Amino acid sequence: MSRAYNFCAGPAALPESVLRQARDEMLDWHGTGMSVMEMSHRGDAFVSIAEAAEQDLRDLAGVPDDYAVLFMQGGASSQFATVPLNLLGEKNSADYVNTGIWSTKAIAEARRYGDINVAASSEASGFIEVPDQDQWHCNPEAAYLHYTPNETIGGLEFDFVPDTGNVPLVADMSSTILSRPLDVSRFDLIYAGAQKNIGPSGLVVVIVHKDLLGRARKETPTMMNYRVTADNASMYNTPATYSWYLAGLVFKWLKAQGGLTAMGEVNTRKARKLYDFIDRSDLYANPIRPRFRSWMNVPFTLADAALNTAFLEGAEARRLLNLKGHRSVGGMRASIYNAMPEAGVDALIEYMVTFEKERA
Ligand SMILES: *Cc1c(COP(=O)(O)O)cnc(C)c1O
C-alpha cells in the first residue's frame, strides 16, 4: 500500500525519502556493521553524524558563529522551564506574549520561577490576531521576552519579528522553524520541538546566542543548563542519538530541496491554495485574521458540525489522515509542514470540493 497523506500536527509526516534512507541504513550504517541506534555516542561514526547535522542546520538557517546549536531532550515543553531557569538571572522578571495555548503553557510554567509580565495578549479576541506591537506593555528591564511565532493549535502566526531593543528575544518556533528563510541574528534564543519540522519527538533543538550561556540559576538541573550542554557538545549524558541522526537526514533533505527559500515558496503556495479555497466555499471557514493565518497549521470548521464525522470518515477512506482538530478547539486542522507535498494539499482540496458538492 502507498503512503497516506498525513496531516497530523505532531508527530508529523516526515519526508518519504528520509524514511527510506533510514530504512536502508537501519542494520548497517555506512559499513560499520551497526545501526545508528547501537553506536556509542562518543565513537567516531556517531560524532560525525552529530557534527554533520549541526553543520547542515547552521548552513540552512544561516546560524552565525556566535550562536550555539544544542540538541536537547524533553521536547519543547521542557524548554518552558529551561528558559526561565537559564535566563531570568537576578532580574527575575520576564515578558511573555500570549497568543494561544502554547504561549499560555509557557507562561504558566515560567511563573513557577519568576515574575512574569504578560506584555500583550490576544485572548480577548479569541486568539484570532496578534496584538499590535505599539500596544504591548513591555518592561525595558525584563530578562527576556518570550513569544510563540506560530500557535500550532489555533493556527495563528506572527507576520513580523518583534523588536525588543536590548531585551533578549526568545521564540518557541516548534511548528514553524525551517518553513521559510530565517534571520537568526534577530533572535537571542530559538527553540523547537523536533516532531513538526525536524524529526522524531522528544528531541528539541535550541539555537542560543553565546552571551546567554552561563547565566543559569544555581539550582538549575545540570541536564537543563545551556552552558553545560554547550560545553559538552550536547553530550553531557547520552543524547537522543537516533532522533539526532534523523534530524540530520531531514536537514540534508531540506538542502536538496533548495533550502529555506525554496521551502518558503512551496509553503506559501500550499497555504494560499488552501485558505483561498476555504474563503470561497460556503461550507468551510477559518476564523483567523488573514494577515495572521498560519502557513503550517490550517484549522477550519464546517458550517454544520453534524457533518464532522462524515467528513473525517470520507477523508480517511481517501487516506487523508489526522484532520481532526485539537480537542480544545474542535473542527478540523490540516497541518501542512515541510514534509507535506503540494500534491497532498491538492488532494485535500479536491476532497473538500467533492464533499461540499455532495451536500449542496
Ligand atoms: C508541539 C509544540 C510544543 C510542545 O512540544 P513537545 O515536544 O510535545 O513538548 C510547544 N510549543 C509549540 C509551539 C508546539 O507546536
The ligand as a Gaussian input file, in Angstrom:
#p B3LYP/6-31G(d) Opt

LIG

0 1
 C        4.187000      20.920000      19.765000
 C        4.510000      22.216000      20.432000
 C        5.000000      22.280000      21.744000
 C        5.155000      21.061000      22.607000
 O        6.114000      20.209000      22.135000
 P        6.515000      18.891000      22.978000
 O        7.695000      18.411000      22.233000
 O        5.339000      17.979000      22.946000
 O        6.840000      19.317000      24.364000
 C        5.302000      23.520000      22.255000
 N        5.157000      24.635000      21.541000
 C        4.683000      24.619000      20.278000
 C        4.523000      25.890000      19.512000
 C        4.344000      23.402000      19.684000
 O        3.879000      23.378000      18.424000

